């Protein structure tokens, strides 16, 4: 039995294999994200930014969907804060508290256990997320209480 090659793409080789380009991987990643947004909304999850690693032979897209807190925060980061805050000398009620540094107001979003040196995640009004060392945030939160 012979196998026919129905792939007419110019980059296809004799066996029907098509090498992936960076542009194709980006387009694929966008399509996967759009398709999963419907599913994540259905279950009340937030689709986090995806990562992709690829070679000409294949692509690996890593996705994460996180449960949201009532105020729209990330439940995974908030739960990790509750577990790890005492170990880092951070206040237990730190999630949602604000401090100002460099002229920007930062709101503590939580603790990311995957980040060893800068595990504290904050959000600014402009929507950007920032990573901080735990000791720095502890000092800034103490300063904010005094002010």
TATAPE-V914369 format. One record per residue. PSI is psi in degrees with one decimal (* if undefined). NEAR is the number of other C-alpha atoms within 8 Angstrom. Layout:
[[PSI,NEAR] [PSI,NEAR]]
//
This chain:
[[129.3,2] [148.4,3] [131.9,4] [148.3,4] [109.0,8] [-0.7,5] [116.3,6] [8.5,6] [138.1,6] [-24.8,4] [-2.8,6] [139.9,12] [-174.2,7] [-27.9,6] [0.2,6] [10.0,9] [133.7,7] [124.8,9] [142.1,9] [140.8,10] [164.8,7] [-40.9,6] [-39.1,6] [-38.3,8] [-41.5,12] [-43.6,8] [-41.2,8] [-43.6,8] [-42.2,11] [-41.3,8] [-42.2,8] [-43.3,8] [-45.8,10] [-40.5,8] [-37.2,8] [-16.8,9] [-37.9,9] [-44.5,8] [-44.0,8] [-38.7,12] [-37.1,9] [-37.5,7] [6.0,6] [31.4,8] [157.1,11] [125.7,10] [117.8,12] [161.6,8] [138.6,6] [160.1,10] [148.4,7] [137.1,10] [143.1,7] [160.1,9] [172.1,7] [-17.6,7] [-15.7,8] [173.8,8] [143.3,9] [117.7,7] [121.8,9] [124.3,7] [153.8,9] [135.0,8] [126.8,9] [142.7,11] [147.1,10] [148.2,12] [172.8,8] [-32.3,5] [11.0,5] [4.6,6] [175.0,9] [117.2,12] [-33.2,10] [-44.1,8] [-38.4,11] [-40.3,13] [-39.6,9] [-35.0,12] [-45.3,13] [-34.5,9] [-42.1,7] [-13.4,9] [-46.2,11] [-32.9,10] [-26.2,6] [9.8,8] [36.7,9] [149.3,12] [140.1,8] [-30.5,9] [25.6,6] [-30.0,9] [126.4,11] [-15.1,8] [156.6,9] [155.3,10] [157.6,10] [132.5,10] [140.4,7] [26.2,4] [4.7,5] [140.5,7] [122.2,10] [137.3,12] [128.3,12] [124.6,13] [-28.3,14] [-161.8,14] [124.5,12] [108.5,11] [-15.3,7] [-11.8,5] [108.0,7] [-47.9,6] [-30.3,5] [76.0,9] [-15.9,14] [129.0,14] [129.4,13] [159.7,13] [144.1,12] [167.8,12] [-27.2,7] [-0.2,4] [-8.0,6] [146.4,7] [145.4,8] [147.7,8] [138.0,9] [153.7,11] [144.2,10] [-41.6,12] [-37.2,9] [-45.5,8] [-38.8,11] [-45.2,11] [-41.4,8] [-36.8,10] [-37.1,12] [-39.8,8] [-39.6,8] [-33.2,10] [-39.4,6] [-31.9,5] [*,4]]
//
